[in-house]
Amino acid sequence: MALHTPKLVAGISIPDSSLAKQATELLIEHGSEFLYNHSLRTFIFASLNGDQRKLVYDPELLYICSVFHDWDLRHITAVLINVLKWTEPMQHVIF
């Protein structure tokens, strides 16, 4: 699915670190255009809310949480194991 991935929306920079890009790619590959757009809006609104309240937050962490916030745990676990070849014990993964 080829989507437009903006760099800046409403004055909010979209994180472009390696981890943020991988999260976006996983969502696009295993999700839908609707879910991607919803996740992007979630990040933008949360960032604007945090900025308005003068909260200190990690934009990359907020972005990744926004990307995956509507995936159920079974889907996340399947992607970790099957796509990323996750081999660590699952009790160490914090969702």
C-alpha positions as CSV (number, residue, x, y, z in Angstrom):
1,M,0.0,0.0,0.0
2,A,1.6,3.3,-1.1
3,L,0.7,6.1,1.2
4,H,1.8,9.7,1.5
5,T,3.8,9.9,4.8
6,P,4.1,13.6,5.6
7,K,7.1,15.1,7.5
8,L,5.2,18.0,9.1
9,V,1.5,18.4,10.0
10,A,0.0,21.3,11.9
11,G,3.5,22.3,13.0
12,I,4.2,18.8,14.4
13,S,7.2,17.0,13.0
14,I,6.6,13.3,12.2
15,P,9.5,11.3,13.7
16,D,11.7,9.7,11.0
17,S,14.1,7.7,13.1
18,S,14.8,4.1,12.0
19,L,12.5,2.7,14.7
20,A,9.6,5.1,13.7
21,K,10.0,4.2,10.0
22,Q,10.0,0.5,10.9
23,A,6.8,1.0,12.9
24,T,5.2,2.8,10.0
25,E,6.2,0.2,7.6
26,L,4.7,-2.6,9.8
27,L,1.5,-0.7,10.1
28,I,1.2,-0.1,6.4
29,E,2.1,-3.7,5.5
30,H,-0.2,-5.4,8.1
31,G,-2.8,-2.8,8.6
32,S,-4.9,-0.6,6.4
33,E,-4.9,3.0,5.0
34,F,-7.7,3.8,7.5
35,L,-5.6,2.5,10.4
36,Y,-2.5,4.4,9.3
37,N,-4.4,7.7,8.9
38,H,-6.1,7.2,12.3
39,S,-2.8,6.5,14.0
40,L,-1.3,9.6,12.4
41,R,-4.2,11.8,13.6
42,T,-3.8,10.2,17.1
43,F,-0.1,11.3,17.2
44,I,-0.8,14.8,15.9
45,F,-3.7,15.4,18.3
46,A,-1.7,14.0,21.2
47,S,1.3,16.1,20.3
48,L,-0.7,19.3,20.0
49,N,-2.4,18.5,23.3
50,G,1.0,18.0,25.0
51,D,2.4,21.1,23.5
52,Q,-0.6,23.2,24.5
53,R,-0.3,21.9,28.1
54,K,3.5,22.4,28.0
55,L,4.1,18.7,28.7
56,V,7.5,17.2,28.2
57,Y,7.2,14.0,26.1
58,D,9.3,11.8,23.8
59,P,7.9,12.4,20.2
60,E,9.3,9.1,18.9
61,L,7.8,7.1,21.7
62,L,4.4,8.9,21.4
63,Y,4.5,8.2,17.6
64,I,5.2,4.5,18.0
65,C,2.5,4.2,20.6
66,S,0.1,6.0,18.4
67,V,1.0,3.7,15.4
68,F,0.2,0.6,17.4
69,H,-2.5,1.7,19.8
70,D,-5.4,0.0,18.0
71,W,-3.6,-3.3,17.2
72,D,-4.7,-6.1,19.6
73,L,-2.0,-7.9,21.5
74,R,-2.4,-11.1,19.4
75,H,-1.6,-9.1,16.3
76,I,1.4,-7.4,17.9
77,T,2.7,-10.7,19.2
78,A,2.3,-12.3,15.8
79,V,4.2,-9.5,14.1
80,L,7.0,-9.6,16.7
81,I,7.5,-13.3,16.3
82,N,6.8,-13.9,12.6
83,V,8.0,-10.6,11.0
84,L,10.7,-9.4,13.3
85,K,11.8,-12.9,14.4
86,W,11.5,-12.0,18.0
87,T,13.2,-14.6,20.2
88,E,13.2,-13.0,23.6
89,P,10.8,-14.4,26.2
90,M,7.5,-12.6,25.9
91,Q,7.3,-11.7,29.6
92,H,9.9,-9.0,29.0
93,V,7.8,-7.3,26.4
94,I,5.8,-4.4,28.0
95,F,2.6,-3.5,26.1
